[in-house]
Amino acid sequence: MQPPDTYPYAGLQATFLANREALLRFLSSRGAGEAAEDLVHEVWLRISQSRERHGQIAAPLSYLYRVANSVMIDRYRSVRQAKQRDSDWAGSIADPQAVPTPERTIISRDLLERVARKLDDLGPRAAAVFRRHRIDDVAQRQVADEFGVSLSTVESDLRAAYLVIARLKEQSDEA
């Protein structure tokens, strides 16, 4: 028989479910805003995935609040780092005196070649539509007229091109 002040892991899940709304309010009050639901879900995932590491937890509600606080801090750091990375990236582009390193030049050329290949894989029209609109800075309506297609076709081609570029960016960020 286990002491009344300790709970097995199932008790932690039961405590989570019973206090889910309170955890939502806690995260919202700490500035989570619309992300509170996502953070509560992250808390659930953490306690579900860490089943083997925890035996009995003497104060499950306190534990849940600590996990929620950790999740909130992790999210804050992640957002802050993403903003800093974006700011650094934008700052390096905005500085006309910034001279890229040889390594950076090689990486950029490689990425440009991969983007060009992936755009060409979309087909000649989609690649040409993307280049005409984004590189030549021609309005979508004019591009549609030039290619003899509808505006929605141009938009569809652009969406496909943006998706390809976003996937390449994710792959290069992971590397």
N, C-alpha and C positions, 0 to 999 in steps of 0.2 A: 504494500500500500504506500502511495506517495503522499508526502506532506501536503496539506491544503494550500500552502502558499506557492507551490511549484506546479508547473503545467507542462504536459508533453507538447511536442510540436503541433499536434492537432489543436491544442488549446491556443497556440499562437495564431493559427489560422482563424479559429473561432473568435478570438479577441480582435483580430483585424476586421473581420466581417461585422462584428458588433460595433466597432468604432470607426468604420470607414468614413462616415460623414464628419466625425470630429477631426480625423486626419486631413480631410479635404479643407475644412475650415482653418486648421492649423497652417497648412501650406499656403492657403490663400492669404491669410493674415501676414505671412512672412514674405509676400510679394510674388507668389507663383502665378497669380492671375489665371488666365485661361489654361496654363500648363498644369494646373493643380491636378486635374484628372489624370494626365499622363504621369505625373509624379507619384500619385497614389498607386497607379498601375505598376510603376517601377518598384515601389515598396513591396507590392505583392510578389513581383518576380524575384526580388532579392530574398524574401523570406521563403519562397517556394524552392529556390535553387540552393539555398544554404541549409537544407534539411539535415544533411549528414554532419555538418559542422557543429550543430547545436543539439545538445541533449535537452535538458529541461531549462526553461527560462523562468526565473523566480518572479520577475515583474514584467510580464509580456507587454502591457500597455506602455510602460516606460521604454522598453526595448523598441517598440514600434515607432514611438516618437523620435528616438535617436536615429533609427533607420531613415525615417522621413526627413529629419534634419540633414543627414548625410546626403541623401538623394538631392535635396534642395541645394546644398552647397556644391555638389558635383555638377548639377545643371547650371548653376550660376557661373562656375569656373569655365565650363564648356562654352557657354554663350560669350563670356568675356574673352576667352581665347580666340573664338571665331571672329569676334569684332576686331580684336587686335590684329589677327592675321589678315582680315580684309583691309583694315586701315593701313597696315604695312604694305600690302600688295598695291593698294591704290596710291599710296605715297610714293612708291618706287616708280610707278608709271607716270605720276604727275610731275616728277622731277626730271626736266629735260637734260640736266647735267649728269644724271645717273648713267654710268657706263656699266653694262652688264659684264660679268666675268666670263671668261672663255667657256667655263663649264655651263654657266647659265645660258649662254648663246647656243651651245650644242643641245642642251635639254629643250630649249625653246624651238629650235629648228626641228628636232625630232617630234615634238608635240604637234607642230604645224604640219609636218608631213603626215602624221597619223590622222589629224583632223581632215586634211585634204583627201586622204584615201577613204576615210569613213564617209565623207560627204559624197565622194564619187560613187561609193557603194549604194547610196540612196537612189542613184539614177542621174542622168544628165540634167533633166529639167529641175529636179529638187536642188541639186548642187548649184546650178546656174541661178535659180531664183534666190537662194540664200546669198550668193556672192553679189548679185545685183542689188538686193535690198540692203544687206548689212555692210558690204564693202564699198559699193558705189553710192550708197545712201539714197536710193531711189524709193519713192513711196510704194507701198504694197499695191495700191490701185493701178499705178503706172506699170509696175512689174506685171500685173495680171493682164493689162492691155498689150504689153509688149510680147508676152508669151501666148496670148490668145486663150487664156484660161480664166476661170472665175476667181474672184477674190478669196473665196473659201478654199480653193485649191492652193493658192499661194500661201494662205495661212496654214494649211495642212502641211505643205512642203517645209515651211519655216519651223513648225512644231517638230517635225521629224528631224530636221537639222539640229535644232536646239537640244533635243533629246540625245542625239548622238554626241554632241559636244559636252553635255552635262555628264554623260556616262564616262567619256574620256577624262574629264576633269576629276570625277570621283576616283577613277583608276590611278590617275597621277597623284592625287592626294594620299591614296593608300600606300603608294610606293615610297 
